[in-house]
């Protein structure tokens, strides 16, 4: 939890603040925008419950006032945050890290990585699989309609089914 909040509007200003001797990354946070939160002199207790590649769950207890929680992982588009299950905005902190506002009291914060590219890719893959299956079914139906005595076994030999009661005897006699 950040004890002091700094604001920088330009990269040059941010670099100057971050490299100054007075800025301690363990206690301070540098944001790109102002927030209506005052510095927290006594931070709440923070515990990481789960830490996976695409999900981080954090517990904050005894938080005396609204504060900023800084996660030192890289800030990258696609991360989503919730505080007690409600969506929370992720702020770029210290140029390359993530931060969320945590209200007073006990809370659970969840960071999940779910980029839009993954969602788009899943939709495109699903539609492609559906289209391929549809093409196979339509081509099978068209083949069976064009030759009603065509054996279904040719496509699915394990089922050993025949269309319209045709038998091997019928198929041999038609060849002669």
Contact map, one row per residue, 1 for C-alpha under 8 A:
11100000000000000000000000100000000000010011010000000000000000000011110000000000000000000000000000000000000000000000000000000000000000000000000000000000000000000000000000000000
11111000000000000000000001111000000000110010000000000000000000000011110000000000000000000000000000000000000000000000000000000000000000000000000000000000000000000000000000000000
11111000000000000000000000111000000000111110000000000000000000000000000000000000000000000000000000000000000000000000000000000000000000000000000000000000000000000000000000000000
01111100000000000000000000111000000000111000000000000000000000000000000000000000000000000000000000000000000000000000000000000000000000000000000000000000000000000000000000000000
01111110000000000000000000011110000001100000000000000000000000000000000000000000000000000000000000000000000000000000000000000000000000000000000000000000000000000000000000000000
00011111000000000000000000011110000000000000000000000000000000000000000000000000000000000000000000000000000000000000000000000000000000000000000000000000000000000000000000000000
00001111100001000000000000000111110000000000000000000000000000000000000000000000000000000000000000000000000000000000000000000000000000000000000000000000000000000000000000000000
00000111111011001000000000000111100000000000000000000000000000000000000000000000000000000000000000000000000000000000000000000000000000000000000000000000000000000000000000000000
00000011111011000000000000000001100000000000000000000000000000000000000000000000000000000000000000000000000000000000000000000000000000000000000000000000000000000000000000000000
00000001111111000000000000000000000000000000000000000000000000000000000000000000000000000000000000000000000000000000000000000000000000000000000000000000000000000000000000000000
00000001111111100000000000000000000000000000000000000000000000000000000000000000000000000000000000000000000000000000000000000000000000000000000000000000000000000000000000000000
00000000011111110000000000000000000000000000000000000000000000000000000000000000000000000000000000000000000000000000000000000000000000000000000000000000000000000000000000000000
00000001111111111000000000000000000000000000000000000000000000000000000000000000000000000000000000000000000000000000000000000000000000000000000000000000000000000000000000000000
00000011111111111100000000000100000000000000000000000000000000000000000000000000000000000000011000000000000000000000000000000000000000000000000000000000000000000000000000000000
00000000001111111110000000000000000000000000000000000000000000000000000000000000000000000000000000000000000000000000000000000000000000000000000000000000000000000000000000000000
00000000000111111111000000000000000000000000000000000000000000000000000000000000000000000000000000000000000000000000000000000000000000000000000000000000000000000000000000000000
00000001000011111111001000000100000000000000000000000000000000000000000000000000000000000000000000000000000000000000000000000000000000000000000000000000000000000000000000000000
00000000000001111111001000000100000000000000000000000000000000000000000000000000000000000000010000000000000000000000000000000000000000000000000000000000000000000000000000000000
00000000000000111111101000000000000000000000000000000000000000000000000000000000000000000000000000000000000000000000000000000000000000000000000000000000000000000000000000000000
00000000000000011111111000000000000000000000000000000000000000000000000000000000000000000000000000000000000000000000000000000000000000000000000000000000000000000000000000000000
00000000000000000011111100000000000000000000000000000000000000000000000000000000000000000000000000000000000000000000000000000000000000000000000000000000000000000000000000000000
00000000000000000001111100000000000000000000000000000000000000000000000000000000000000000000000000000000000000000000000000000000000000000000000000000000000000000000000000000000
00000000000000001111111110010000000000000000000000000000000000000000000000000000000000000000000000000000000000000000000000000000000000000000000000000000000000000000000000000000
00000000000000000000111111110000000000000000000000000000000000000000000000000000000000000000000000000000000000000000000000000000000000000000000000000000000000000000000000000000
00000000000000000000001111111000000000000000000000000000000000000000000000000000000000000000000000000000000000000000000000000000000000000000000000000000000000000000000000000000
01000000000000000000000111110000000000000000000000000000000000000000000000000000000000000000000000000000000000000000000000000000000000000000000000000000000000000000000000000000
11110000000000000000000111111000000000000000000000000000000000000000000000000000000000000000000000000000000000000000000000000000000000000000000000000000000000000000000000000000
01111100000000000000001111111100000000000000000000000000000000000000000000000000000000000000000000000000000000000000000000000000000000000000000000000000000000000000000000000000
01111100000000000000000010111110000000000000000000000000000000000000010000000000000000000000110000000000000000000000000000000000000000000000000000000000000000000000000000000000
00001111000001001100000000011111000000000000000000000000000000000000000000000000000000000000111000000000000000000000000000000000000000000000000000000000000000000000000000000000
00001111000000000000000000001111110000000000000000000000000000000000000000000000000000000011111000000000000000000000000000000000000000000000000000000000000000000000000000000000
00000011100000000000000000000111110000000000000000000000000000000000000000000000000000000011100000000000000000000000000000000000000000000000000000000000000000000000000000000000
00000011100000000000000000000011111000000000000000000000000000000000000000000000000000000000000000000000000000000000000000000000000000000000000000000000000000000000000000000000
00000010000000000000000000000011111100000000000000000000000000000000000000000000000000000000000000000000000000000000000000000000000000000000000000000000000000000000000000000000
00000000000000000000000000000000111110000000000000000000000000000000000000000000000000000000000000000000000000000000000000000000000000000000000000000000000000000000000000000000
00000000000000000000000000000000011111000000000000000000000000000000000000000000000000000000000000000000000000000000000000000000000000000000000000000000000000000000000000000000
00000000000000000000000000000000001111100000000000000000000000000110000000000000000000000000000000000000000000000000000000000000000000000000000000000000000000000000000000000000
00001000000000000000000000000000000111110000000000000000000000000010000000000000000000000000000000000000000000000000000000000000000000000000000000000000000000000000000000000000
01111000000000000000000000000000000011111000000000000000000000000010000000000000000000000000000000000000000000000000000000000000000000000000000000000000000000000000000000000000
11110000000000000000000000000000000001111110000000000000000000001110000000000000000000000000000000000000000000000000000000000000000000000000000000000000000000000000000000000000
00110000000000000000000000000000000000111110000000000000000000000000000000000000000000000000000000000000000000000000000000000000000000000000000000000000000000000000000000000000
00100000000000000000000000000000000000011111000000000000000000010000000000000000000000000000000000000000000000000000000000000000000000000000000000000000000000000000000000000000
11100000000000000000000000000000000000011111100000000000000000110010000000000000000000000000000000000000000000000000000000000000000000000000000000000000000000000000000000000000
10000000000000000000000000000000000000000111110000000000000111110000000000000000000000000000000000000000000000000000000000000000000000000000000000000000000000000000000000000000
00000000000000000000000000000000000000000011111000000000000111100000000000000000000000000000000000000000000000000000000000000000000000000000000000000000000000000000000000000000
10000000000000000000000000000000000000000001111100000000011110000000000000000000000000000000000000000000000000000000000000000000000000000000000000000000000000000000000000000000
00000000000000000000000000000000000000000000111110000000011100000000000000000000000000000000000000000000000000000000000000000000000000000000000000000000000000000000000000000000
00000000000000000000000000000000000000000000011111100001111000000000000000000000000000000000000000000000000000000000000000000000000000000000000000000000000000000000000000000000
00000000000000000000000000000000000000000000001111100001111000000000000000000000000000000000000000000000000000000000000000000000000000000000000000000000000000000000000000000000
00000000000000000000000000000000000000000000000111110011110000000000000000000000000000000000000000000000000000000000000000000000000000000000000000000000000000000000000000000000
00000000000000000000000000000000000000000000000111111011100000000000000000000000000000000000000000000000000000000000000000000000000000000000000000000000000000000000000000000000
00000000000000000000000000000000000000000000000001111111000000000000000000000000000000000000000000000000000000000000000000000000000000000000000000000000000000000000000000000000
00000000000000000000000000000000000000000000000000111111000000000000000000000000000000000000000000000000000000000000000000000000000000000000000000000000000000000000000000000000
00000000000000000000000000000000000000000000000000011111000000000000000000000000000000000000000000000000000000111100000000000000000000000000000000000000000000000000000000000000
00000000000000000000000000000000000000000000000001111111100000000000000000000000000000000000000000000000000001111000000000000000000000000000000000000000000000000000000000000000
00000000000000000000000000000000000000000000000111111111110000000000000000000000000000000000000000000000000001110000000000000000000000000000000000000000000000000000000000000000
00000000000000000000000000000000000000000000000111100011111000000000000000000000000000000000000000000000000111100000000000000000000000000000000000000000000000000000000000000000
00000000000000000000000000000000000000000000011111000001111100000000000000000000000000000000000000000000000111000000000000000000000000000000000000000000000000000000000000000000
00000000000000000000000000000000000000000000011110000000111110000000000000000000000000000000000000000000011110000000000000000000000000000000000000000000000000000000000000000000
00000000000000000000000000000000000000000001111000000000011111100000000000000000000000000000000000000000111110000000000000000000000000000000000000000000000000000000000000000000
00000000000000000000000000000000000000000001110000000000001111100000000000000000000000000000000000000000111000000000000000000000000000000000000000000000000000000000000000000000
00000000000000000000000000000000000000000001100000000000000111110000000000000000000000000000000000000001110000000000000000000000000000000000000000000000000000000000000000000000
00000000000000000000000000000000000000000011100000000000000111111110000000000000000000000000000000000011110000000000000000000000000000000000000000000000000000000000000000000000
00000000000000000000000000000000000000000111000000000000000001111100000000000000000000000000000000000001100000000000000000000000000000000000000000000000000000000000000000000000
00000000000000000000000000000000000000010000000000000000000000111110000000000000000000000000000000000011100000000000000000000000000000000000000000000000000000000000000000000000
00000000000000000000000000000000000010010000000000000000000000111111000000000000000000000000000000001111000000000000000000000000000000000000000000000000000000000000000000000000
11000000000000000000000000000000000011110010000000000000000000101111100000000000000000000000000000001111000000000000000000000000000000000000000000000000000000000000000000000000
11000000000000000000000000000000000000000000000000000000000000000111110000000000000000000000000000111100000000000000000000000000000000000000000000000000000000000000000000000000
11000000000000000000000000000000000000000000000000000000000000000011111000000000000000000000000000111100000000000000000000000000000000000000000000000000000000000000000000000000
11000000000000000000000000001000000000000000000000000000000000000001111100000000000000000000100011110000000000000000000000000000000000000000000000000000000000000000000000000000
00000000000000000000000000000000000000000000000000000000000000000000111110000000000000000000000011100000000000000000000000000000000000000000000000000000000000000000000000000000
00000000000000000000000000000000000000000000000000000000000000000000011111000000000000000000000011000000000000000000000000000000000000000000000000000000000000000000000000000000
00000000000000000000000000000000000000000000000000000000000000000000001111100000000000000000000111000000000000000000000000000000000000000000000000000000000000000000000000000000
00000000000000000000000000000000000000000000000000000000000000000000000111110000000000000000000111000000000000000000000000000000000000000000000000000000000000000000000000000000
00000000000000000000000000000000000000000000000000000000000000000000000011111010000000000001100111000000000000000000000000000000000000000000000000000000000000000000000000000000
00000000000000000000000000000000000000000000000000000000000000000000000001111110000000000000000000000000000000000000000000000000000000000000000000000000000000000000000000000000
00000000000000000000000000000000000000000000000000000000000000000000000000111110000000000000000000000000000000000010000000000000000000000000000000000000000000000000000000000000
00000000000000000000000000000000000000000000000000000000000000000000000000011111000000000000000000000000000000001111000000000000000000000000000000000000000000000000000000000000
00000000000000000000000000000000000000000000000000000000000000000000000000111111100000000100000000000000000000111110000000000000000000000000000000000000000000000000000000000000
00000000000000000000000000000000000000000000000000000000000000000000000000000111110000111100000000000000000000111100000000000000000000000000000000000000000000000000000000000000
00000000000000000000000000000000000000000000000000000000000000000000000000000011111000111100000000010000000011110000000000000000000000000000000000000000000000000000000000000000
00000000000000000000000000000000000000000000000000000000000000000000000000000001111111110000000000000000000011100000000000000000000000000000000000000000000000000000000000000000
00000000000000000000000000000000000000000000000000000000000000000000000000000000111111110000000000000100001111000000000000000000000000000000000000000000000000000000000000000000
00000000000000000000000000000000000000000000000000000000000000000000000000000000011111000000000000000000001111000000000000000000000000000000000000000000000000000000000000000000
00000000000000000000000000000000000000000000000000000000000000000000000000000000011111100000000000000000000111000000000000000000000000000000000000000000000000000000000000000000
00000000000000000000000000000000000000000000000000000000000000000000000000000000011111110000000000000000000000000000000000000000000000000000000000000000000000000000000000000000
00000000000000000000000000000000000000000000000000000000000000000000000000000001111011111000000000000000000000000000000000000000000000000000000000000000000000000000000000000000
00000000000000000000000000000000000000000000000000000000000000000000000000000001111001111100000000011000000000000000000000000000000000000000000000000000000000000000000000000000
00000000000000000000000000000000000000000000000000000000000000000000000000000001100000111110000000011000000000000000000000000000000000000000000000000000000000000000000000000000
00000000000000000000000000000000000000000000000000000000000000000000000000000011100000011111000001110000000000000000000000000000000000000000000000000000000000000000000000000000
00000000000000000000000000000011000000000000000000000000000000000000000000000000000000001111100001110000000000000000000000000000000000000000000000000000000000000000000000000000
00000000000000000000000000000011000000000000000000000000000000000000000000100000000000000111111111100000000000000000000000000000000000000000000000000000000000000000000000000000
00000000000000000000000000001111000000000000000000000000000000000000010000100000000000000011111111100000000000000000000000000000000000000000000000000000000000000000000000000000
00000000000001000100000000001110000000000000000000000000000000000000000000000000000000000001111110000000000000000000000000000000000000000000000000000000000000000000000000000000
00000000000001000000000000000110000000000000000000000000000000000000000000000000000000000001111110000000000000000000000000000000000000000000000000000000000000000000000000000000
00000000000000000000000000000000000000000000000000000000000000000000000011100000000000000001111111000000000000000000000000000000000000000000000000000000000000000000000000000000
00000000000000000000000000000000000000000000000000000000000000000000011111100000000000000001111111100000000000000000000000000000000000000000000000000000000000000000000000000000
00000000000000000000000000000000000000000000000000000000000000000000011111100000000000000111100111110000000000000000000000000000000000000000000000000000000000000000000000000000
00000000000000000000000000000000000000000000000000000000000000000001111000000000000000000111100011111000000000000000000000000000000000000000000000000000000000000000000000000000
00000000000000000000000000000000000000000000000000000000000000000001110000000000100000011110000001111100000000000000000000000000000000000000000000000000000000000000000000000000
00000000000000000000000000000000000000000000000000000000000000000111100000000000000000011000000000111110000000000000000000000000000000000000000000000000000000000000000000000000
00000000000000000000000000000000000000000000000000000000000000000111100000000000001000000000000000011111001000000000000000000000000000000000000000000000000000000000000000000000
00000000000000000000000000000000000000000000000000000000000000101110000000000000000000000000000000001111101000000000000000000000000000000000000000000000000000000000000000000000
00000000000000000000000000000000000000000000000000000000000001111110000000000000000000000000000000000111110000000000000000000000000000000000000000000000000000000000000000000000
00000000000000000000000000000000000000000000000000000000000111111000000000000000000000000000000000000011111000000000000000000000000000000000000000000000000000000000000000000000
00000000000000000000000000000000000000000000000000000000001111100000000000000000000000000000000000000001111100000000000000000000000000000000000000000000000000000000000000000000
00000000000000000000000000000000000000000000000000000000001110000000000000000000001100000000000000000110111110000000000000000000000000000000000000000000000000000000000000000000
00000000000000000000000000000000000000000000000000000000111100000000000000000000001110000000000000000000011111000000000000000000000000000000000000000000000000000000000000000000
00000000000000000000000000000000000000000000000000000000111100000000000000000000111110000000000000000000001111100000000000000000000000000000000000000000000000000000000000000000
00000000000000000000000000000000000000000000000000000011110000000000000000000000111110000000000000000000000111110000000000000000000000000000000000000000000000000000000000000000
00000000000000000000000000000000000000000000000000000111100000000000000000000011110000000000000000000000000011111000000000000000000000000000000000000000000000000000000000000000
00000000000000000000000000000000000000000000000000000111000000000000000000000011100000000000000000000000000001111100000000000000000000000000000000000000000000000000000000000000
00000000000000000000000000000000000000000000000000000110000000000000000000000111000000000000000000000000000000111110000000000000000000000000000000000000000000000000000000000000
00000000000000000000000000000000000000000000000000000100000000000000000000000111000000000000000000000000000000011111011000000000000000000000000000000000000000000000000000000000
00000000000000000000000000000000000000000000000000000000000000000000000000001110000000000000000000000000000000001111111000000000000000000000000000000000000000000000000000000000
00000000000000000000000000000000000000000000000000000000000000000000000000000100000000000000000000000000000000000111111100000000000000000000000000000000000000000000000000000000
00000000000000000000000000000000000000000000000000000000000000000000000000000000000000000000000000000000000000000011111110000000000000000000000000000000000000000000000000000000
00000000000000000000000000000000000000000000000000000000000000000000000000000000000000000000000000000000000000000111111111000000000000000000000000000000000000000000000000000000
00000000000000000000000000000000000000000000000000000000000000000000000000000000000000000000000000000000000000000111111111100000000000000000000000000000000000000000000000000000
00000000000000000000000000000000000000000000000000000000000000000000000000000000000000000000000000000000000000000001111111110000000000000000000000000000000000000000000000000000
00000000000000000000000000000000000000000000000000000000000000000000000000000000000000000000000000000000000000000000111111111000000000000000000000000000000000000000000000000000
00000000000000000000000000000000000000000000000000000000000000000000000000000000000000000000000000000000000000000000011111111100000000000000000000000000000000000000000000000000
00000000000000000000000000000000000000000000000000000000000000000000000000000000000000000000000000000000000000000000001111111110000000000000000000000000000000000000000000000000
00000000000000000000000000000000000000000000000000000000000000000000000000000000000000000000000000000000000000000000000111111111000000000000000000000000000000000000000000000000
00000000000000000000000000000000000000000000000000000000000000000000000000000000000000000000000000000000000000000000000011111111100000000000000000000000000000000000000000000000
00000000000000000000000000000000000000000000000000000000000000000000000000000000000000000000000000000000000000000000000001111111110000000000000000000000000000000000000000000000
00000000000000000000000000000000000000000000000000000000000000000000000000000000000000000000000000000000000000000000000000111111111000000000000000000000000000000000000000000000
00000000000000000000000000000000000000000000000000000000000000000000000000000000000000000000000000000000000000000000000000011111111100000000000000000000000000000000000000000000
00000000000000000000000000000000000000000000000000000000000000000000000000000000000000000000000000000000000000000000000000001111111110000000000000000000000000000000000000000000
00000000000000000000000000000000000000000000000000000000000000000000000000000000000000000000000000000000000000000000000000000111111111000000000000000000000000000000000000000000
00000000000000000000000000000000000000000000000000000000000000000000000000000000000000000000000000000000000000000000000000000011111111100000000000000000000000000000000000000000
00000000000000000000000000000000000000000000000000000000000000000000000000000000000000000000000000000000000000000000000000000001111111110000000000000000000000000000000000000000
00000000000000000000000000000000000000000000000000000000000000000000000000000000000000000000000000000000000000000000000000000000111111111000000000000000000000000000000000000000
00000000000000000000000000000000000000000000000000000000000000000000000000000000000000000000000000000000000000000000000000000000011111111100000000000000000000000000000000000000
00000000000000000000000000000000000000000000000000000000000000000000000000000000000000000000000000000000000000000000000000000000001111111110000000000000000000000000000000000000
00000000000000000000000000000000000000000000000000000000000000000000000000000000000000000000000000000000000000000000000000000000000111111111000000000000000000000000000000000000
00000000000000000000000000000000000000000000000000000000000000000000000000000000000000000000000000000000000000000000000000000000000011111111100000000000000000000000000000000000
00000000000000000000000000000000000000000000000000000000000000000000000000000000000000000000000000000000000000000000000000000000000001111111110000000000000000000000000000000000
00000000000000000000000000000000000000000000000000000000000000000000000000000000000000000000000000000000000000000000000000000000000000111111111000000000000000000000000000000000
00000000000000000000000000000000000000000000000000000000000000000000000000000000000000000000000000000000000000000000000000000000000000011111111100000000000000000000000000000000
00000000000000000000000000000000000000000000000000000000000000000000000000000000000000000000000000000000000000000000000000000000000000001111111110000000000000000000000000000000
00000000000000000000000000000000000000000000000000000000000000000000000000000000000000000000000000000000000000000000000000000000000000000111111111000000000000000000000000000000
00000000000000000000000000000000000000000000000000000000000000000000000000000000000000000000000000000000000000000000000000000000000000000011111111100000000000000000000000000000
00000000000000000000000000000000000000000000000000000000000000000000000000000000000000000000000000000000000000000000000000000000000000000001111111111101000000000000000000000000
00000000000000000000000000000000000000000000000000000000000000000000000000000000000000000000000000000000000000000000000000000000000000000000111111110000000000000000000000000000
00000000000000000000000000000000000000000000000000000000000000000000000000000000000000000000000000000000000000000000000000000000000000000000011111110000000000000000000000000000
00000000000000000000000000000000000000000000000000000000000000000000000000000000000000000000000000000000000000000000000000000000000000000000001111111100000000000000000000000000
00000000000000000000000000000000000000000000000000000000000000000000000000000000000000000000000000000000000000000000000000000000000000000000000111111100000000000011000000000000
00000000000000000000000000000000000000000000000000000000000000000000000000000000000000000000000000000000000000000000000000000000000000000000000100111110000000000111010000100000
00000000000000000000000000000000000000000000000000000000000000000000000000000000000000000000000000000000000000000000000000000000000000000000000100111111000000000110000000000000
00000000000000000000000000000000000000000000000000000000000000000000000000000000000000000000000000000000000000000000000000000000000000000000000000001111110000001110010000000000
00000000000000000000000000000000000000000000000000000000000000000000000000000000000000000000000000000000000000000000000000000000000000000000000100000111111110011110000000000000
00000000000000000000000000000000000000000000000000000000000000000000000000000000000000000000000000000000000000000000000000000000000000000000000000000011111111111100000000000000
00000000000000000000000000000000000000000000000000000000000000000000000000000000000000000000000000000000000000000000000000000000000000000000000000000011111110000000000000000000
00000000000000000000000000000000000000000000000000000000000000000000000000000000000000000000000000000000000000000000000000000000000000000000000000000001111110000000000000000000
00000000000000000000000000000000000000000000000000000000000000000000000000000000000000000000000000000000000000000000000000000000000000000000000000000001111111110000000000000000
00000000000000000000000000000000000000000000000000000000000000000000000000000000000000000000000000000000000000000000000000000000000000000000000000000001111111110000000000000000
00000000000000000000000000000000000000000000000000000000000000000000000000000000000000000000000000000000000000000000000000000000000000000000000000000000100111110000000000000000
00000000000000000000000000000000000000000000000000000000000000000000000000000000000000000000000000000000000000000000000000000000000000000000000000000000100111111000000000000000
00000000000000000000000000000000000000000000000000000000000000000000000000000000000000000000000000000000000000000000000000000000000000000000000000000001100111111100000000000000
00000000000000000000000000000000000000000000000000000000000000000000000000000000000000000000000000000000000000000000000000000000000000000000000000000011100000111110000000000000
00000000000000000000000000000000000000000000000000000000000000000000000000000000000000000000000000000000000000000000000000000000000000000000000000001111100000011111111000000000
00000000000000000000000000000000000000000000000000000000000000000000000000000000000000000000000000000000000000000000000000000000000000000000000000011111000000001111110000000000
00000000000000000000000000000000000000000000000000000000000000000000000000000000000000000000000000000000000000000000000000000000000000000000000000011000000000000111110000000000
00000000000000000000000000000000000000000000000000000000000000000000000000000000000000000000000000000000000000000000000000000000000000000000000000000000000000000111111000000000
00000000000000000000000000000000000000000000000000000000000000000000000000000000000000000000000000000000000000000000000000000000000000000000000000001010000000000111111101100000
00000000000000000000000000000000000000000000000000000000000000000000000000000000000000000000000000000000000000000000000000000000000000000000000000000000000000000100111111100000
00000000000000000000000000000000000000000000000000000000000000000000000000000000000000000000000000000000000000000000000000000000000000000000000000000000000000000000011111110000
00000000000000000000000000000000000000000000000000000000000000000000000000000000000000000000000000000000000000000000000000000000000000000000000000000000000000000000001111111000
00000000000000000000000000000000000000000000000000000000000000000000000000000000000000000000000000000000000000000000000000000000000000000000000000000000000000000000011111111100
00000000000000000000000000000000000000000000000000000000000000000000000000000000000000000000000000000000000000000000000000000000000000000000000000001000000000000000011111111110
00000000000000000000000000000000000000000000000000000000000000000000000000000000000000000000000000000000000000000000000000000000000000000000000000000000000000000000000111111111
00000000000000000000000000000000000000000000000000000000000000000000000000000000000000000000000000000000000000000000000000000000000000000000000000000000000000000000000011111111
00000000000000000000000000000000000000000000000000000000000000000000000000000000000000000000000000000000000000000000000000000000000000000000000000000000000000000000000001111111
00000000000000000000000000000000000000000000000000000000000000000000000000000000000000000000000000000000000000000000000000000000000000000000000000000000000000000000000000111111
00000000000000000000000000000000000000000000000000000000000000000000000000000000000000000000000000000000000000000000000000000000000000000000000000000000000000000000000000011111
